[in-house]
Amino acid sequence: MRILRCIHSLDPAIGGPLESVKQSTLVLQKRGHEVEIVCLDAPNEPSASVFPAPVHALGPGRGSYGYTSRLLPWLRANRSQFDTVVVHGIWQYPSFAVWRALHRTATPYFVFPHGMLDPWFNRTYPLKRLKKLLYWPWAEYRVLRDAAAVLFTSEEERLLARESFSLYRARERVVNYGTAAPEVDWPAAQEKFFTQFPQLRGRKFFLFLGRLAEKKGVDVLLRAFRSLGETSRHLVLAGPCANEKYRAHLLRLAEGLPVVFTGMLSGETKWGALRAADIFVLPSHQENFGIAIAEALACGTPVLISNKINIWREVVADGGGWVEEDDLAGVTRLLQRWRAVTPEVRQGMSAKAAASFRRRFEINRAVDSFLQVLQEG
């Protein structure tokens, strides 16, 4: 099968579905499928040159929407070379361009909303909701309506999507989603991490790994950590922060606390941090999947997460972590509960975390599910 995957950007700092797209592409290639990428990065962007599949970088697009006059003609000229097209994300030009190029043609397309239909966004950003209401009927509604299938990564995401807008039609399918288990030398990876951050050697630490953004609840996590009065345990905040005002706010909240800002971690350093952490924490106010959760589970690291993350039920059912509300009281309870945990409980949860990853989120299972939907058309 020849598959074209359409994504706004391959820049790892943006986060989102990129890691799973990369890992699933590698598996698809090993199984004999041909995969190409079309994106709105500039042709000279390094992230486009290192992606493990042919990349057609047609950007840069204009603004956050990403309009470029090059995308639609390219899709129309090349659609017959592919058996199917998969769109990752909505509310930006790529999904609308794919609809314009492919609807009423013989080339089917599939859409991953990646949580972008969650009604949380409408409640939290009412002005953006008004813009979306104007855009929805003539663009995104049609994109979803005419797709061969709209792919959700959990039952929770599928149900929430129906609450976003009253005009909604889609052929809904829930598919497995995940990432690849790391193939690293664990002691070497941890040593690489500790070499970069020697103040953490021999210390227990809570680890947050992801974009430092308000949606992720990082400010709430810092307030909860302060309430512990903790001195022996550190909080590690690993990830980029695009909003300088929010970053300054986080730095003020962290004053006088044993908090380490590492910036974005990647490769062995990232895996070393995940493996070395006592616990992984993600108190997001909205999260469709949370690929970092799957990565932590793959390392056998238990997780503390909010019930606004759509896979929280799976985490609880498997015993690989604990869940609470995404407010200060809830996050504080998570940290306090974990601080009192015994080594025996921690060891048991670690084994359950690794088993949960293998059962639900390992990339081959995700690809099996993905391919089944594509082949059914």
Secondary structure, DSSP 4 states (H G I P E B T S, - for coil): -EEEEEES---GGG-TTHHHHHHHHHHHHHTT-EEEEEESS-TT-HHHHHSSS-EEE--PPBTTTTB-TTHHHHHHHHGGG-SEEEEE-SSSHHHHHHHHHHTTSS--EEEE-TTTT-THHHHH-HHHHHHHHHHTTTTHHHHHHTSSEEEESSHHHHHHHTTT-SS----EEE----BPPP---HHHHHHHHHHH-GGGTT--EEEEES---GGGTHHHHHHHHHHHT-SSSEEEEES----HHHHHHHHHHTTTS-EEE-----HHHHHHHHHH-SEEEE--SSBS--HHHHHHHHTT--EEEETTBTTHHHHHHHTSEEEE-SSHHHHHHHHHHHHT--HHHHHHHHHHHHHHIIIIIBHHHHHHHHHHHHHH-
